[in-house]
Amino acid sequence: MRIALAQINSVVGDLAGNAERMYDIYNQALGRNVDVLVFPELAICGYPPEDLLHKQYFLADARRVVENLAGRCTKMTIVAGFAEGSRGRCYNSAAVIRDGKISRIYRKALLPNYGIFDEQRYFDRGKLPMVINLHNISTAITICRDIWDSDWLSNFLKNSAKISMVINISASPFHIGKMQQRQSVIRSCATELDCAVCYCNLVGGADELVFDGRSLFADSKGNIVLKAKAFEEDMFIADITKSGSAELHIKAEQPMSPQPRDSIDEVYQALVLGTKDYIQKNNFKKVLLGLSGGIDSSVAAAIAAAAIGPENVIGITMPSKFNSPQTRADAEKLANNLKIEFLTIPIDLVLGQFDKALSDVQEWNNQGIAYENLQARIRGNILMSLSNQLSALVLTSGNKSETAVGYTTLYGDTAGGFAVIKDVYKTMVYKLADHINSIAAKQIIPQTVLSREPSAELRANQKDTDSLACYDLLDEILTGYIEQDKSAEQLIGQHLPSDVVLKVIQMVDRNEYKRRQSPPGVRITPKAFGKDRRLPITNRYSHYTDTKSPQSDL
């Protein structure tokens, strides 16, 4: 049997477009004598469709599209994921297409309901296993989470005929370390059930999620025989034969695809793909962003240029009297290195007019945080005005460290449509900058940007460390508190300074309102702000003593 796993980049809601892409791949597979073609979970409607699933007409349209696709694909067996409506219920289903029609339907039985997953909000649980005969190979059809508990799956299939292969269609989003988890799960499934595993994963960006593909074949010993490309569409093929002992032999048509070289390369590729798909799937052709001459905007600009081409990126520097000649020069140097369009729009005159108008208010002064944030808001207004005029999406460049503690200005540096490095800690931003230079084999991001002490440059001689702990310490505390749910006591028990721990936790807790109003961005950690971490804005709970009312940093 010749089987192909086709990891495609579906667009949520584009039923006809996704089906047409699948039909194109079907025709490619015909030319390569494929017998069985497998597409990912919810390939027809894209993942996650969210509340589209509450619309019965959406489910009816999805069924109609699957039936139309089946009628055009008559020369092989196809397994494809779709959202199925049946008698007022909704299922995450896999259609088995044969002879130009839907011959069988399997419904996902294990529905994840944590972090980014809300499947129990939308789907009803399937209750019956499906084992089909594919060219004399007994094959169980499963969907994503079904194989993550091999003991459960073994019990689920216990009354079925002895299986030789599991096909798993999946929409498993990327985060750092996810591939290692998947491979461990697949090895466990293969060895527990003593069968081969064909795993087909989605690829592409969907709002904040990025699906990395890397579909694979594993033999019954859990050995990974073949792995598809990372962060790219791919169709790869294997010939599967059955020996007299019923063991399957998997022979790949092509060699193992190159994989990211390390976790920083993974993150970089995820950011590029997530940014590209958000821009293009939302019908933008150009983007613009503020270039401060700092590390964050430099990395965001480099990612944008890699995602959609430098000819489609506009960098704008908006200097004030507080910006040093070096940061102004670095912003222009970066733009030249990336070959992106570069504009300079000074804000001193506008700032002066605002300051003059506001001076009629007795309490107003140009020495405090309100004056600093006014500069950020002027810049935000300039970017959004140009966004309207140029039909270009504004990218923001705030990192996870700043977002966590509220070291941002609402309607200022948070103004925009997409936050490229929203889930990237500051310490990793520097690693990404080094990686970008390494890929180019030259200094794209200037050395002065890499070596300069971070500053918002909203007042004279300002440094980030005036308001924050050094980023190495800050990121260690944030990782423990946000991603590992450690308490203040646990963090202090790790010999972290108690005063800094308590201050950071207070800053994180009181800035939920800012995060809720910030644009979406690419998710690359196991717990990103948004769907992964949902806390009330109005919330007085604390497990520490907070005796000081903090100054508003709106």
C-alpha positions as CSV (number, residue, x, y, z in Angstrom):
1,M,0.0,0.0,0.0
2,R,1.3,3.5,-0.9
3,I,0.1,6.0,1.6
4,A,0.6,9.8,1.6
5,L,0.3,12.2,4.5
6,A,-0.6,15.7,3.3
7,Q,0.0,18.4,5.9
8,I,-1.9,21.4,4.5
9,N,-2.3,25.1,5.6
10,S,-6.0,25.4,6.0
11,V,-7.7,28.8,6.4
12,V,-10.4,28.8,9.1
13,G,-13.8,29.1,7.5
14,D,-12.6,28.9,3.9
15,L,-14.5,25.7,3.2
16,A,-14.3,25.9,-0.6
17,G,-10.8,27.1,-0.7
18,N,-9.5,24.4,1.6
19,A,-11.3,21.7,-0.4
20,E,-9.9,23.0,-3.6
21,R,-6.4,22.8,-2.1
22,M,-7.1,19.2,-1.1
23,Y,-8.3,18.4,-4.6
24,D,-5.0,19.8,-6.0
25,I,-3.1,17.6,-3.7
26,Y,-5.3,14.6,-4.6
27,N,-4.3,15.1,-8.2
28,Q,-0.6,15.3,-7.3
29,A,-1.1,12.1,-5.3
30,L,-2.7,10.4,-8.3
31,G,0.5,11.1,-10.3
32,R,2.5,9.4,-7.7
33,N,0.3,6.2,-7.6
34,V,-0.9,6.8,-4.0
35,D,-3.5,4.4,-2.7
36,V,-4.4,6.2,0.6
37,L,-4.3,10.0,1.1
38,V,-4.5,11.4,4.6
39,F,-5.3,15.1,5.5
40,P,-5.2,16.7,9.0
41,E,-7.8,17.2,11.7
42,L,-10.6,19.7,10.6
43,A,-8.7,20.2,7.3
44,I,-12.0,21.2,5.6
45,C,-12.9,24.0,8.0
46,G,-9.6,24.9,9.6
47,Y,-8.6,24.8,13.2
48,P,-9.9,26.2,15.5
49,P,-13.3,27.2,14.1
50,E,-14.5,28.3,17.5
51,D,-18.1,29.6,17.6
52,L,-18.6,29.0,13.9
53,L,-19.4,25.5,15.2
54,H,-22.5,26.9,16.9
55,K,-24.0,27.8,13.5
56,Q,-25.9,24.9,12.0
57,Y,-25.6,26.3,8.5
58,F,-21.8,26.3,8.9
59,L,-21.9,22.6,9.7
60,A,-24.3,21.9,6.8
61,D,-22.0,23.8,4.4
62,A,-19.0,21.8,5.7
63,R,-20.8,18.5,5.1
64,R,-21.8,19.6,1.6
65,V,-18.2,20.6,0.8
66,V,-16.9,17.2,1.9
67,E,-19.5,15.4,-0.2
68,N,-18.6,17.5,-3.2
69,L,-14.9,16.8,-2.7
70,A,-15.7,13.0,-2.4
71,G,-17.5,13.1,-5.7
72,R,-14.4,14.5,-7.4
73,C,-11.9,12.1,-5.8
74,T,-12.9,8.6,-7.0
75,K,-9.6,6.8,-7.4
76,M,-8.2,6.4,-3.9
77,T,-9.1,6.2,-0.3
78,I,-9.0,9.6,1.5
79,V,-9.1,10.3,5.2
80,A,-10.0,14.0,6.0
81,G,-11.1,15.9,9.1
82,F,-14.2,18.0,9.1
83,A,-16.8,19.5,11.6
84,E,-19.9,17.3,11.4
85,G,-23.3,18.4,12.4
86,S,-25.8,15.5,13.2
87,R,-29.2,15.8,14.8
88,G,-28.4,19.0,16.6
89,R,-25.0,17.8,17.8
90,C,-21.5,18.6,16.6
91,Y,-18.6,16.3,16.2
92,N,-14.9,16.6,15.4
93,S,-14.9,13.9,12.7
94,A,-12.8,12.1,10.1
95,A,-14.5,11.2,6.8
96,V,-13.3,8.1,5.0
97,I,-13.9,8.7,1.3
98,R,-14.1,5.8,-1.1
99,D,-15.5,5.4,-4.6
100,G,-16.6,9.0,-4.8
101,K,-18.6,9.1,-1.5
102,I,-18.2,9.3,2.2
103,S,-18.2,5.6,3.2
104,R,-17.5,5.9,7.0
105,I,-17.2,8.6,9.6
106,Y,-15.2,8.4,12.8
107,R,-15.9,10.8,15.6
108,K,-13.2,12.0,18.0
109,A,-13.6,10.4,21.4
110,L,-11.1,12.3,23.6
111,L,-11.8,16.0,23.7
112,P,-9.1,18.2,25.2
113,N,-10.4,21.0,27.4
114,Y,-7.5,22.9,28.8
115,G,-5.3,25.8,27.8
116,I,-6.1,26.8,24.2
117,F,-8.5,23.9,23.8
118,D,-12.2,24.3,24.2
119,E,-13.4,21.2,22.5
120,Q,-16.0,20.3,25.1
121,R,-17.6,23.6,24.5
122,Y,-18.2,22.7,20.9
123,F,-18.1,19.0,20.3
124,D,-19.9,15.9,21.5
125,R,-17.8,12.9,22.3
126,G,-17.6,10.0,19.8
127,K,-18.3,6.7,21.5
128,L,-17.3,4.1,18.9
129,P,-13.9,3.1,17.5
130,M,-13.4,2.7,13.8
131,V,-11.1,0.0,12.3
132,I,-11.1,-0.3,8.5
133,N,-9.3,-2.5,6.0
134,L,-6.8,-0.7,3.9
135,H,-5.3,-3.0,1.3
136,N,-5.4,-5.9,3.8
137,I,-4.0,-3.8,6.6
138,S,-6.2,-3.5,9.6
139,T,-6.2,0.2,10.5
140,A,-7.7,2.3,13.3
141,I,-8.7,5.8,12.5
142,T,-8.1,8.3,15.4
143,I,-8.1,12.1,15.8
144,C,-5.4,14.0,17.7
145,R,-5.9,13.6,21.4
146,D,-7.2,10.0,21.0
147,I,-3.6,8.7,20.9
148,W,-2.2,10.8,23.8
149,D,-3.5,8.2,26.3
150,S,-2.3,4.8,25.0
151,D,-3.8,2.9,27.8
152,W,-7.2,4.4,27.1
153,L,-6.8,3.8,23.4
154,S,-5.9,0.2,23.9
155,N,-9.0,-0.3,26.0
156,F,-11.1,1.7,23.5
157,L,-10.0,-0.7,20.7
158,K,-10.1,-3.9,22.8
159,N,-13.2,-5.3,21.0
160,S,-11.9,-4.5,17.6
161,A,-9.9,-6.8,15.3
162,K,-6.2,-6.8,15.9
163,I,-4.8,-3.7,14.3
164,S,-1.6,-3.3,12.4
165,M,-1.7,0.5,11.9
166,V,-3.1,3.6,13.5
167,I,-3.9,6.7,11.4
168,N,-4.0,9.8,13.5
169,I,-5.1,13.1,12.0
170,S,-4.2,16.0,14.1
171,A,-4.2,19.8,14.6
172,S,-1.5,20.0,17.3
173,P,-0.2,23.6,17.7
174,F,3.4,24.4,18.3
175,H,5.1,25.5,21.4
176,I,8.6,25.1,22.6
177,G,9.2,21.4,23.4
178,K,6.0,20.2,21.8
179,M,7.7,18.1,19.2
180,Q,9.5,16.0,21.8
181,Q,6.1,15.5,23.6
182,R,4.5,14.3,20.3
183,Q,7.2,11.9,19.5
184,S,7.0,10.4,23.0
185,V,3.3,10.0,22.6
186,I,3.6,8.4,19.2
187,R,6.3,6.0,20.4
188,S,4.1,5.0,23.3
189,C,1.1,4.5,21.1
190,A,3.1,2.3,18.7
191,T,4.7,0.1,21.3
192,E,1.5,-0.2,23.5
193,L,-0.6,-1.3,20.5
194,D,2.3,-3.0,18.7
195,C,1.4,-1.3,15.4
196,A,2.7,1.3,13.0
197,V,1.5,4.9,13.4
198,C,0.8,7.4,10.6
199,Y,0.5,10.9,12.1
200,C,-0.7,13.8,9.9
201,N,-0.6,17.2,11.5
202,L,-1.9,20.6,10.3
203,V,0.5,23.4,9.3
204,G,0.1,27.2,9.3
205,G,-1.0,30.1,11.4
206,A,-4.5,30.7,12.8
207,D,-4.8,33.9,14.8
208,E,-2.3,33.3,17.7
209,L,-1.7,29.6,17.1
210,V,0.9,28.2,14.8
211,F,0.8,24.6,13.6
212,D,4.2,23.2,12.7
213,G,3.3,20.2,10.6
214,R,6.1,17.6,11.1
215,S,3.8,14.8,10.3
216,L,5.5,11.4,10.7
217,F,5.5,7.6,10.3
218,A,6.6,5.4,13.2
219,D,7.0,1.6,13.1
220,S,5.7,-0.8,15.7
221,K,8.9,-0.4,17.7
222,G,8.3,3.3,18.0
223,N,11.1,4.2,15.6
224,I,10.4,7.4,13.7
225,V,10.9,6.3,10.1
226,L,10.0,9.5,8.3
227,K,9.2,13.1,9.3
228,A,7.8,15.8,7.1
229,K,8.9,19.5,6.9
230,A,8.5,21.9,9.8
231,F,6.4,25.0,9.3
232,E,5.7,24.2,5.6
233,E,3.1,22.4,3.6
234,D,4.3,19.0,2.6
235,M,3.1,15.7,1.2
236,F,5.3,12.7,1.8
237,I,4.8,9.1,0.8
238,A,5.7,5.7,2.2
239,D,5.2,2.2,0.8
240,I,3.9,-0.1,3.5
241,T,4.1,-3.8,3.2
242,K,3.0,-6.6,5.4
243,S,5.3,-9.5,6.2
244,G,4.3,-13.1,7.1
245,S,4.5,-12.2,10.8
246,A,1.9,-9.4,10.2
247,E,4.6,-6.8,11.0
248,L,4.5,-3.8,8.7
249,H,7.5,-2.5,6.9
250,I,7.6,1.2,6.0
251,K,9.8,2.4,3.2
252,A,9.9,6.1,2.6
253,E,9.8,7.5,-0.9
254,Q,12.0,10.4,0.1
255,P,14.6,11.1,2.9
256,M,13.8,12.6,6.2
257,S,13.0,16.3,5.8
258,P,15.5,18.8,7.3
259,Q,14.3,20.0,10.7
260,P,15.0,23.2,12.8
261,R,18.4,23.0,14.2
262,D,17.5,24.0,17.7
263,S,14.7,25.6,19.8
264,I,15.6,29.2,18.7
265,D,15.4,28.2,15.1
266,E,12.0,26.6,15.9
267,V,10.8,29.7,17.5
268,Y,12.1,31.9,14.6
269,Q,10.3,29.7,12.0
270,A,7.1,29.8,14.1
271,L,7.2,33.5,14.4
272,V,7.8,34.0,10.6
273,L,5.0,31.6,9.7
274,G,2.5,32.9,12.3
275,T,3.2,36.5,11.2
276,K,3.0,35.7,7.5
277,D,-0.3,33.8,7.8
278,Y,-2.0,36.4,10.0
279,I,-1.1,39.1,7.6
280,Q,-2.0,37.3,4.4
281,K,-5.1,35.4,5.7
282,N,-6.5,38.7,6.8
283,N,-6.0,40.1,3.3
284,F,-3.2,42.6,4.1
285,K,-0.3,43.1,1.6
286,K,1.8,45.6,3.6
287,V,2.7,46.2,7.2
288,L,4.3,49.1,9.1
289,L,5.9,49.3,12.5
290,G,7.8,51.8,14.6
291,L,11.6,51.5,14.6
292,S,13.1,52.8,17.8
293,G,16.6,51.6,17.2
294,G,16.0,49.0,20.0
295,I,16.3,45.3,20.0
296,D,12.5,44.5,20.1
297,S,11.5,46.5,17.0
298,S,14.6,45.3,15.2
299,V,13.7,41.7,15.7
300,A,10.0,42.3,14.8
301,A,11.0,44.1,11.6
302,A,13.4,41.3,10.6
303,I,10.6,38.7,11.2
304,A,8.1,40.8,9.1
305,A,10.6,41.1,6.3
306,A,11.2,37.4,6.3
307,A,7.5,36.7,6.4
308,I,6.1,38.8,3.6
309,G,9.2,40.3,1.9
310,P,11.1,43.5,2.7
311,E,9.3,45.3,-0.2
312,N,6.1,45.0,1.9
313,V,7.4,46.4,5.2
314,I,7.6,50.0,6.2
315,G,9.7,51.1,9.1
316,I,9.0,54.4,10.8
317,T,11.2,56.2,13.2
318,M,9.5,58.9,15.3
319,P,12.2,60.6,17.3
320,S,11.8,63.0,20.1
321,K,14.4,65.1,22.0
322,F,14.9,62.1,24.3
323,N,16.1,59.8,21.5
324,S,19.9,59.6,21.2
325,P,21.7,60.1,17.8
326,Q,22.9,56.4,18.1
327,T,19.3,54.9,18.3
328,R,18.2,57.1,15.4
329,A,21.1,56.0,13.4
330,D,20.6,52.3,14.3
331,A,16.9,52.5,13.2
332,E,18.0,53.7,9.8
333,K,20.9,51.2,9.6
334,L,18.5,48.3,10.4
335,A,16.1,49.5,7.7
336,N,18.9,49.6,5.1
337,N,20.2,46.2,6.1
338,L,16.7,44.7,5.7
339,K,16.1,46.7,2.5
340,I,12.7,48.0,3.8
341,E,11.1,51.4,3.2
342,F,12.1,53.8,6.0
343,L,10.3,57.0,7.0
344,T,11.2,59.6,9.7
345,I,8.4,61.5,11.4
346,P,9.7,63.6,14.4
347,I,7.2,64.1,17.2
348,D,8.7,67.1,19.1
349,L,6.4,69.7,17.5
350,V,3.3,67.5,18.1
351,L,4.4,66.7,21.7
352,G,4.9,70.5,22.3
353,Q,1.4,71.2,21.1
354,F,-0.1,68.5,23.3
355,D,1.9,69.7,26.3
356,K,0.7,73.3,25.7
357,A,-2.9,72.2,25.5
358,L,-2.7,70.0,28.6
359,S,-1.0,72.7,30.6
360,D,-4.4,74.4,31.2
361,V,-5.0,71.5,33.6
362,Q,-3.5,72.5,36.9
363,E,-2.2,69.1,37.8
364,W,-0.5,68.5,34.4
365,N,3.3,68.6,34.2
366,N,5.8,67.4,31.7
367,Q,8.0,65.6,34.2
368,G,6.1,62.4,35.1
369,I,4.9,59.1,33.6
370,A,1.9,60.7,31.9
371,Y,4.2,62.9,29.8
372,E,6.3,59.8,29.0
373,N,3.2,57.9,27.9
374,L,1.9,60.8,25.9
375,Q,4.9,60.3,23.6
376,A,4.1,56.7,23.1
377,R,0.4,57.6,22.3
378,I,1.5,60.2,19.8
379,R,3.5,57.5,18.0
380,G,0.6,55.1,18.2
381,N,-1.7,57.7,16.5
382,I,0.9,58.3,13.8
383,L,1.2,54.6,13.0
384,M,-2.6,54.0,13.0
385,S,-3.2,57.1,10.8
386,L,-0.7,55.7,8.3
387,S,-2.3,52.3,8.6
388,N,-5.6,53.8,7.5
389,Q,-4.0,55.8,4.7
390,L,-1.8,53.0,3.3
391,S,-4.0,50.0,4.1
392,A,-1.1,48.5,6.0
393,L,-1.3,46.4,9.2
394,V,0.5,47.9,12.2
395,L,2.8,45.4,13.9
396,T,3.6,46.0,17.5
397,S,6.9,44.9,19.0
398,G,6.3,44.5,22.8
399,N,7.8,41.3,24.3
400,K,6.4,39.0,26.9
401,S,8.5,40.4,29.7
402,E,7.1,43.9,29.2
403,T,3.5,42.6,28.5
404,A,3.6,40.6,31.7
405,V,4.5,43.4,34.0
406,G,2.6,46.2,32.1
407,Y,5.7,48.0,31.0
408,T,3.7,49.2,28.0
409,T,1.4,52.1,27.2
410,L,-2.2,51.5,26.4
411,Y,-3.1,53.1,23.0
412,G,0.6,53.8,22.6
413,D,3.1,51.0,21.9
414,T,0.2,48.5,22.2
415,A,-1.7,50.2,19.3
416,G,-1.7,47.9,16.3
417,G,-3.1,44.8,14.7
418,F,-0.6,42.1,15.5
419,A,2.1,41.6,18.2
420,V,4.9,39.7,16.6
421,I,6.9,38.9,19.7
422,K,4.2,39.1,22.3
423,D,5.0,35.6,23.7
424,V,8.8,36.0,23.5
425,Y,10.7,36.8,26.7
426,K,13.3,39.6,26.5
427,T,16.2,37.2,27.0
428,M,15.0,35.2,24.1
429,V,14.6,38.3,21.9
430,Y,18.4,38.7,22.1
431,K,18.9,35.1,21.1
432,L,16.6,35.6,18.1
433,A,18.6,38.6,17.1
434,D,21.8,36.6,17.1
435,H,20.0,33.9,15.1
436,I,18.7,36.4,12.5
437,N,22.3,37.6,12.0
438,S,23.5,34.0,11.8
439,I,21.0,33.1,9.1
440,A,22.0,36.1,7.0
441,A,25.7,35.4,7.7
442,K,26.1,39.2,8.3
443,Q,25.1,41.9,10.8
444,I,21.5,42.5,9.9
445,I,20.7,43.8,13.5
446,P,23.6,46.2,14.3
447,Q,26.0,45.3,17.1
448,T,25.2,48.5,18.9
449,V,21.6,47.4,19.1
450,L,22.6,44.1,20.7
451,S,25.0,45.7,23.2
452,R,23.1,48.8,24.2
453,E,21.3,48.8,27.6
454,P,17.5,48.7,26.9
455,S,15.7,52.0,27.3
456,A,12.2,53.3,26.3
457,E,13.9,56.7,25.8
458,L,10.9,58.6,27.1
459,R,12.9,60.8,29.5
460,A,16.5,61.8,29.8
461,N,19.0,59.0,30.7
462,Q,16.1,56.5,31.1
463,K,16.9,52.7,31.4
464,D,14.5,49.8,31.7
465,T,16.2,48.8,34.9
466,D,15.0,52.0,36.5
467,S,11.6,50.3,36.6
468,L,12.3,46.6,36.2
469,A,14.7,44.0,37.5
470,C,17.4,43.0,35.1
471,Y,15.9,40.8,32.4
472,D,17.6,37.6,33.4
473,L,16.1,37.7,36.8
474,L,12.8,39.1,35.6
475,D,12.3,36.4,33.1
476,E,13.2,33.7,35.6
477,I,10.5,35.0,37.9
478,L,7.9,35.4,35.1
479,T,8.5,31.9,33.8
480,G,7.9,30.4,37.2
481,Y,4.9,32.5,38.1
482,I,3.1,32.6,34.7
483,E,4.0,29.3,33.0
484,Q,4.6,27.0,36.1
485,D,2.0,28.6,38.4
486,K,4.6,28.8,41.2
487,S,3.7,30.8,44.3
488,A,5.7,33.7,45.7
489,E,6.9,31.4,48.5
490,Q,8.1,28.8,46.0
491,L,10.0,31.4,43.9
492,I,11.6,32.9,47.0
493,G,12.5,29.3,48.0
494,Q,14.6,29.1,44.8
495,H,16.8,31.8,46.4
496,L,15.3,34.6,44.3
497,P,15.2,38.0,46.1
498,S,11.9,38.2,47.9
499,D,11.4,42.0,47.4
500,V,11.8,41.6,43.6
501,V,9.6,38.5,43.5
502,L,6.8,40.3,45.3
503,K,7.1,43.4,43.2
504,V,7.0,41.4,39.9
505,I,4.0,39.4,41.0
506,Q,2.1,42.5,41.9
507,M,2.9,44.1,38.6
508,V,1.8,41.0,36.7
509,D,-1.5,40.8,38.7
510,R,-2.5,44.4,38.4
511,N,-1.9,44.6,34.6
512,E,-4.4,42.1,33.3
513,Y,-6.5,45.0,32.0
514,K,-3.7,46.0,29.7
515,R,-3.1,42.5,28.4
516,R,-6.8,42.1,27.6
517,Q,-6.7,45.2,25.4
518,S,-3.5,44.3,23.6
519,P,-3.4,42.8,20.0
520,P,-3.0,39.1,19.4
521,G,0.4,37.6,18.7
522,V,2.2,34.4,17.9
523,R,2.0,31.8,20.7
524,I,5.4,30.0,21.2
525,T,5.3,29.0,24.9
526,P,3.1,26.4,26.7
527,K,1.2,29.2,28.5
528,A,0.8,32.4,26.5
529,F,-1.4,35.4,27.5
530,G,-4.9,34.9,26.1
531,K,-6.5,31.6,25.7
532,D,-3.9,29.8,27.8
533,R,-4.1,32.1,30.8
534,R,-7.5,33.6,31.6
535,L,-7.8,35.7,34.7
536,P,-10.4,38.2,35.7
537,I,-9.5,41.9,35.3
538,T,-11.5,42.8,38.5
539,N,-9.7,40.6,40.9
540,R,-8.6,41.2,44.5
541,Y,-7.1,37.8,45.3
542,S,-3.5,37.7,46.3
543,H,-1.4,35.2,48.2
544,Y,1.1,37.9,49.3
545,T,0.8,41.0,51.5
546,D,0.2,44.0,49.3
547,T,0.3,47.0,51.7
548,K,1.1,49.7,49.1
549,S,-1.3,51.1,46.5
550,P,0.7,51.3,43.3
551,Q,0.9,54.4,41.2
552,S,-1.2,54.1,38.1
553,D,1.0,53.5,35.0
554,L,-1.8,53.8,32.5
